[in-house]
C-alpha cells in the first residue's frame, strides 16, 4: 500500500454528521432509481433521477474539496509543501 492510501483527515463531529446525512440522502436516491428500474418506469423519468443523484454526489465532492482546501492543503502549504498544489489540481480534475 502506498503512502497516499494511508493518509487520514480528522473531521469534527458536525462535519461528519453533515456528510453522513448527505450520503444517506444520496443512498436513498440510488435506491429510488433501482426501484424505478424494477418497476419499469419510463426511461426519461429515471434519467432525471440519475442526473439528480449525480449532482448530489458532485455537490458533496465540492463540499469535501472545500474542507480539504481549508484544512489539509492550508496546513501543507504553511509547512512548506508546495507539492500539495499538484494534488489539488488532480482533485479539481476528478470533480469535472
Secondary structure, DSSP 8 states (H G I E B T S, - for coil): --GGGG------HHHHHHHHHHHHHHHHHHHHHHHHHHTT--HHHHHHHHHHHHHHHHHHHHHHHHHHIIIIIHHHHHTT-TTHHHHHHHHHHHT-
